[in-house]
């Protein structure tokens, strides 16, 4: 039993930890989805050559990723830096591209992640390679160092795509190292060709637009015009009919090379084909741009609809809560008003009953204050109560726990004092009071005499004295006067 209790206690202790872990995992998953969504939008903007918009989505993804210190968030931030570096490379902003490539490298070392580190080094090599706009600014040796490090990591980690990119870039670096030489360095040229061959061997899509760009530049640098012409014609045969970008590039190269070799007729035909493919490419680009924009608009519209519906739902919930609170307050107010009305009615009713209880006491000064004739008529018609009845009625009112009006309470007290004073002034004896009480029960003189063990004559004498004290003439008047005095 003790073991079971201990197990339950431990479960309760670790339950918050488990719940926190589950919540943290859910938050991380939601964060990852947001970052991925922003990066996807950035990639689409890169394809559309809208680099400012792509950078905006990139920084949006970066701010989302940096909102958490989890390892997955750091990985997402590293990926975002690589995307931003690519954006600035294509926008020809080398300093910003270099900054984000370095940031990606530092994050990749902390995670650690070989694939991200290889990508960051590849980007650093690419920035160095593109920076060489003159012999003085050339950074080909740096580019070579970063790209070789990237290739070593990619080959060890089995990252085939990164390794292929590295090989293409190495070929281009060696071509760049030859571009400022007045005389072609055959050793550098041979290395460029070797890396290009290795890249195309590992590239499942070769020959492709990427391999074509590197191959064609390599052939032209070696002034291998006939091979370049054959290569371009081969690429045209392999290119899809709707790949207008590749086709117009090939026709442009062919035009230049036919002019160099004096083949004017072929140059004119290639230029005409180039113009046609260029127009088709522009139209295709516009169609693609419009389609991409339409898709982005649809996504934004759906997001806006979701936000609007969420806001509307929250507003409805708030209105419902407000309505329920208002109903609750109204019910409380109605109950309070009802209690107050009940209390007022009870006090009013107590005045009515108590005034009715002394209705026949016309000598009381309080009745002189009543100006309403209907009220006076009501009071005079109501049967008079004795003191015991007044006390009983007051007790019944008190049981309701409703306070009597102070004026009513004073009135009752003054009435009882007035009656007692009037009764004492009359000077009735106890025997005479007994005879009056028995007379109220409807007993005759003989019956009263039997009840009190007196003679009928004695009872008659007592009544005679009572008539004199009450200033009445007969039994009926005696009973009425006695009732007024509360007997």
C-alpha positions in Angstrom: 0.0 0.0 0.0 2.8 2.4 0.9 4.5 1.7 -2.4 1.3 2.5 -4.3 1.0 5.8 -2.4 4.6 6.7 -3.2 4.1 5.9 -6.9 1.1 8.2 -6.9 2.9 10.9 -5.2 5.8 10.7 -7.7 3.3 10.8 -10.5 1.7 13.9 -9.2 5.1 15.6 -8.8 6.1 14.8 -12.4 2.7 15.6 -13.9 3.4 19.3 -14.2 6.8 18.6 -15.8 5.2 16.3 -18.4 2.5 18.8 -19.1 5.0 21.6 -19.5 7.0 19.3 -21.8 3.9 18.6 -23.9 3.1 22.3 -24.1 6.7 23.2 -25.0 6.6 20.6 -27.8 3.3 21.9 -29.2 4.7 25.5 -29.1 7.8 24.4 -30.9 5.8 22.6 -33.6 3.6 25.6 -34.1 6.6 27.9 -34.2 8.2 25.6 -36.8 5.1 25.7 -39.0 5.1 29.6 -38.9 8.8 29.8 -39.8 8.4 27.2 -42.6 5.5 29.2 -44.0 7.4 32.5 -44.0 10.5 30.8 -45.6 8.3 29.3 -48.3 6.9 32.7 -49.1 10.5 34.1 -49.2 11.5 31.3 -51.7 8.6 32.2 -54.0 9.6 35.8 -53.9 13.2 34.8 -54.9 11.8 33.0 -57.9 9.9 36.1 -58.9 13.1 38.2 -58.4 11.3 40.3 -55.8 14.2 40.4 -53.3 12.8 43.2 -51.0 9.7 41.2 -50.4 11.7 38.0 -50.0 13.9 39.7 -47.4 10.8 40.9 -45.5 9.5 37.3 -45.3 13.0 36.1 -44.3 13.2 38.6 -41.4 9.7 37.6 -40.4 10.8 34.0 -40.2 14.0 35.0 -38.3 12.0 37.0 -35.6 9.7 34.0 -35.2 12.6 31.6 -34.8 14.5 33.8 -32.4 11.4 34.0 -30.1 12.4 30.7 -28.6 15.7 29.3 -27.2 14.8 25.7 -28.1 17.3 23.7 -30.2 14.7 23.4 -33.0 14.3 27.1 -33.0 18.0 27.7 -33.3 18.0 25.3 -36.3 15.2 27.2 -37.9 17.1 30.5 -37.3 20.2 29.0 -38.9 18.2 27.9 -42.0 16.6 31.4 -42.2 20.1 33.0 -42.2 21.1 30.8 -45.1 18.0 31.9 -47.1 18.7 35.6 -46.3 22.3 35.1 -47.5 21.0 33.7 -50.8 18.6 36.6 -51.1 21.3 39.2 -50.7 23.6 37.4 -53.0 21.1 37.5 -55.8 20.3 41.2 -55.0 24.1 41.9 -55.3 24.4 43.0 -51.7 27.6 41.1 -50.8 28.2 42.6 -47.4 24.7 41.6 -46.1 25.0 38.2 -47.8 28.4 37.7 -46.0 26.9 38.8 -42.6 24.0 36.2 -42.7 26.3 33.4 -44.0 28.6 34.0 -41.0 25.6 34.1 -38.6 24.4 30.7 -40.1 27.9 29.3 -39.6 28.0 30.3 -35.9 24.6 28.8 -35.2 25.5 25.6 -37.1 28.5 25.2 -34.9 26.4 25.6 -31.7 23.6 23.2 -32.6 25.7 21.3 -34.1 24.6 20.5 -37.6 27.0 19.3 -40.4 24.5 19.9 -43.2 23.8 23.5 -42.1 27.5 24.1 -41.5 28.4 22.9 -45.0 25.7 25.1 -46.5 27.0 28.2 -44.6 30.5 27.6 -45.7 29.3 27.1 -49.3 27.6 30.5 -49.1 30.7 32.2 -47.7 32.7 30.7 -50.6 30.1 32.0 -53.0 30.2 35.5 -51.6 34.0 35.5 -51.9 33.8 34.2 -55.5 31.3 36.9 -56.5 33.2 39.7 -54.8 36.0 39.6 -57.3 35.0 42.4 -59.7 38.6 43.2 -60.4 42.1 41.7 -59.9 42.6 43.8 -56.8 39.3 42.8 -55.1 39.5 39.1 -56.0 39.0 36.7 -53.1 39.3 33.5 -55.0 41.7 31.9 -52.5 39.2 32.5 -49.6 36.4 31.1 -51.7 38.5 28.0 -52.4 39.2 27.5 -48.7 35.5 27.8 -47.6 34.2 25.6 -50.5 36.8 22.8 -49.9 35.8 22.8 -46.2 32.1 22.6 -47.2 32.8 19.8 -49.7 34.7 17.7 -47.1 31.9 18.0 -44.6 29.3 17.2 -47.3 31.1 14.1 -48.5 31.7 12.8 -45.0 28.0 13.4 -44.0 26.6 12.0 -47.3 25.0 15.4 -48.3 25.0 14.7 -52.0 23.3 17.9 -53.2 25.6 20.2 -51.2 28.6 18.2 -52.4 27.5 18.7 -56.1 27.0 22.5 -55.5 30.5 22.6 -54.0 32.0 20.9 -57.1 30.3 23.3 -59.5 31.5 26.2 -57.4 35.1 24.9 -57.3 35.0 24.8 -61.1 33.9 28.4 -61.2 36.5 29.5 -58.7 39.3 28.1 -60.9 37.8 29.7 -63.9 37.7 33.0 -61.9 41.4 32.6 -61.0 42.2 32.6 -64.7 40.0 35.5 -65.8 42.6 38.2 -64.9 45.5 36.4 -66.5 46.7 37.8 -69.9 47.7 34.2 -70.8 45.5 31.3 -69.8 47.1 29.2 -67.0 46.7 25.6 -68.2 47.0 24.1 -64.7 44.1 26.2 -63.4 42.1 25.6 -66.5 42.6 21.8 -66.2 41.4 21.9 -62.5 38.3 23.9 -63.5 37.5 21.2 -66.1 38.1 18.3 -63.6 35.8 19.8 -61.0 33.2 20.5 -63.7 33.3 16.9 -64.8 33.0 15.6 -61.3 30.1 18.0 -60.7 28.2 16.8 -63.8 28.8 13.2 -62.9 27.2 13.7 -59.4 24.4 15.9 -60.8 21.4 13.7 -61.6 19.9 16.5 -63.6 22.9 17.2 -65.8 23.1 18.6 -68.4 20.9 21.3 -66.8 20.8 25.1 -66.8 23.2 25.1 -63.9 25.7 22.7 -65.6 25.2 24.6 -68.9 26.2 27.9 -67.3 29.4 26.5 -65.8 30.3 24.3 -68.9 29.7 27.1 -71.4 31.8 29.6 -69.5 34.6 27.0 -69.2 34.6 26.3 -72.9 34.6 30.0 -73.9 37.5 30.7 -71.5 39.5 28.1 -73.3 38.4 29.7 -76.7 37.0 26.3 -77.7 34.4 27.9 -80.1 33.5 24.9 -82.1 33.0 22.8 -78.9 30.9 25.7 -77.5 28.7 25.8 -80.6 28.2 22.0 -80.5 27.5 22.2 -76.7 24.8 24.9 -77.3 23.2 22.9 -80.1 23.2 19.8 -77.9 21.5 21.8 -75.1 18.9 23.0 -77.5 18.1 19.4 -78.4 17.8 18.4 -74.8 15.9 21.5 -73.6 12.1 21.2 -73.3 10.0 23.3 -75.7 8.6 25.4 -72.8 12.1 26.1 -71.3 12.3 29.4 -73.0 15.0 30.8 -70.6 17.5 28.1 -71.4 16.7 28.2 -75.1 17.1 32.0 -75.4 20.4 31.8 -73.5 21.7 29.2 -75.9 20.6 31.2 -79.0 22.3 34.3 -77.5 25.5 32.4 -77.1 25.3 30.9 -80.6 24.7 34.4 -82.1 27.9 35.7 -80.5 30.0 32.6 -81.5 28.7 32.6 -85.1 29.7 36.3 -85.4 33.1 35.5 -84.0 33.6 32.7 -86.6 32.1 34.8 -89.5 29.1 32.7 -90.0 26.7 35.6 -90.5 23.7 33.7 -91.9 23.7 31.3 -88.9 24.2 34.3 -86.6 21.1 36.0 -88.0 19.0 32.9 -87.7 20.2 32.4 -84.1 19.4 36.0 -83.3 15.9 35.7 -84.7 15.3 32.5 -82.7 16.8 34.3 -79.6 14.2 37.2 -80.1 11.4 34.7 -80.4 12.4 32.7 -77.3 12.9 36.0 -75.3 9.4 37.1 -76.1 8.0 33.7 -75.1 10.1 33.7 -71.9 8.8 37.2 -71.0 5.2 36.1 -71.5 5.8 32.9 -69.6 7.5 34.9 -66.8 4.5 37.2 -66.6 2.1 34.3 -66.5 4.1 32.6 -63.8 4.3 35.9 -61.9 0.6 36.4 -62.1 0.0 32.8 -61.0 2.4 33.2 -58.1 0.8 36.5 -57.0 -2.7 35.0 -57.3 -1.6 32.1 -55.1 0.0 34.4 -52.6 -3.2 36.6 -52.7 -5.3 33.5 -52.0 -3.1 32.5 -49.1 -3.2 36.0 -47.7 -7.0 36.2 -48.2 -7.5 32.9 -46.4 -5.2 34.1 -43.5 -7.2 37.3 -43.3 -10.5 35.4 -43.3 -9.2 33.1 -40.5 -8.1 36.1 -38.4 -11.4 37.9 -39.1 -13.4 34.8 -38.1 -11.3 34.4 -35.0 -11.8 38.0 -34.0 -15.5 37.7 -34.7 -15.7 34.6 -32.5 -13.9 36.4 -29.7 -16.2 39.4 -30.0 -19.3 37.1 -29.9 -17.9 35.4 -26.8 -17.2 38.8 -25.2 -20.7 40.0 -26.0 -22.2 36.7 -24.7 -20.3 37.2 -21.4 -21.4 40.8 -21.2 -25.0 39.8 -21.9 -24.9 37.1 -19.2 -23.3 39.6 -16.7 -26.0 42.1 -17.6 -28.8 39.5 -17.1 -27.2 38.5 -13.7 -27.1 42.2 -12.6 -30.7 42.8 -13.8 -31.9 39.7 -11.9 -30.1 40.9 -8.7 -31.5 44.4 -9.1 -35.0 43.0 -9.6 -34.7 40.9 -6.5 -33.5 43.9 -4.5 -36.3 46.0 -5.8 -38.8 43.2 -5.1 -37.5 43.0 -1.5 -37.8 46.7 -1.1 -41.3 46.7 -2.5 -42.3 43.8 -0.3 -40.9 45.7 2.7 -42.8 48.9 1.7 -46.0 46.9 1.2 -45.5 45.2 4.6 -45.1 48.5 6.4 -48.1 49.9 4.6 -50.1 46.8 5.5 -49.0 47.1 9.1 -50.3 50.6 9.3 -53.5 49.6 7.7 -54.1 46.7 10.2 -53.1 48.6 13.2 -55.3 51.6 12.3 -58.1 49.2 11.7 -57.5 47.6 15.2 -58.3 50.9 16.9 -60.9 52.1 14.4 -63.6 52.6 16.9 -61.5 54.7 19.3 -62.7 58.0 18.0 -61.4 59.9 21.0 -57.8 59.2 20.0 -56.0 62.3 18.8 -54.2 60.6 15.9 -57.5 60.2 14.0 -57.8 64.0 13.8 -54.7 64.0 11.6 -56.3 61.8 8.9 -57.8 64.1 6.2 -58.8 61.4 3.7 -62.6 60.8 4.2 -62.3 57.3 2.6 -59.7 56.3 5.1 -61.8 57.5 8.0 -64.8 55.7 6.7 -62.8 52.5 6.3 -61.4 52.8 9.9 -64.9 53.5 11.4 -66.4 50.5 9.7 -63.7 48.1 10.9 -64.5 46.2 14.1 -62.5 47.4 17.1 -59.9 45.0 18.6 -59.0 44.6 22.2 -55.4 44.8 23.6 -54.8 41.0 23.2 -55.8 41.1 19.5 -53.6 44.1 18.9 -50.7 42.3 20.5 -51.3 39.2 18.5 -51.6 41.1 15.2 -48.4 43.0 16.0 -46.6 39.7 16.8 -47.7 38.2 13.5 -46.3 41.3 11.7 -43.0 41.0 13.7 -42.6 37.4 12.6 -42.1 38.6 9.1 -39.0 40.4 10.3 -40.2 43.6 8.6 -39.7 46.8 10.6 -42.8 48.7 11.6 -43.1 52.4 10.8 -42.0 54.4 13.9 -45.2 56.4 13.7 -47.3 53.2 13.8 -45.3 51.9 16.8 -45.8 55.2 18.7 -49.5 55.2 17.8 -50.0 51.7 19.2 -48.1 52.6 22.4 -50.1 55.8 22.9 -53.3 54.1 22.2 -52.7 51.4 24.9 -51.6 54.0 27.4 -54.7 56.1 26.6 -57.0 53.1 27.1 -55.4 52.1 30.4 -55.6 55.7 31.6 -59.3 55.9 30.7 -60.0 52.6 32.3 -58.3 53.6 35.5 -60.3 56.9 35.6 -63.5 54.9 35.4 -62.6 53.0 38.6 -64.1 49.6 37.8 -63.4 46.9 40.4 -62.2 43.4 39.6 -65.6 41.9 40.2 -67.2 44.5 37.9 -64.6 43.6 35.2 -65.5 39.9 35.6 -69.2 40.7 35.2 -68.4 42.7 32.0 -66.3 39.9 30.6 -69.0 37.3 31.3 -71.6 39.6 29.7 -69.5 39.8 26.6 -69.9 36.0 26.4 -73.7 36.5 26.2 -74.5 35.2 29.7 -77.7 36.5 31.5 -77.5 37.9 35.0 -78.7 34.5 36.4 -76.0 32.6 34.5 -73.4 35.1 35.7 -74.6 34.7 39.3 -74.3 30.9 39.0 -70.8 31.2 37.5 -69.6 33.6 40.3 -71.6 31.9 43.0 -73.5 35.1 43.6 -77.2 35.9 43.7 -78.9 37.4 40.7 -79.7 40.5 42.7 -76.1 41.1 43.5 -75.2 40.8 39.9 -77.9 43.3 39.0 -76.5 45.7 41.6 -73.0 45.4 40.2 -74.3 46.2 36.7 -76.2 49.3 38.1 -72.9 50.6 39.4 -71.1 49.7 36.2 -73.7 51.7 34.2 -73.0 54.7 36.3 -69.3 54.5 36.0 -69.4 54.0 32.2 -72.1 56.6 31.7 -74.4 54.1 29.9 -78.0 53.1 30.2 -78.3 49.5 29.3 -76.3 46.2 28.8 -75.7 46.8 25.0 -74.2 50.3 25.6 -72.1 48.8 28.5 -70.6 46.2 26.2 -69.9 48.8 23.5 -68.2 51.1 26.0 -66.2 48.2 27.4 -64.9 47.3 24.0 -63.8 50.8 23.4 -61.8 50.6 26.6 -60.2 47.4 25.6 -62.1 45.2 28.1 
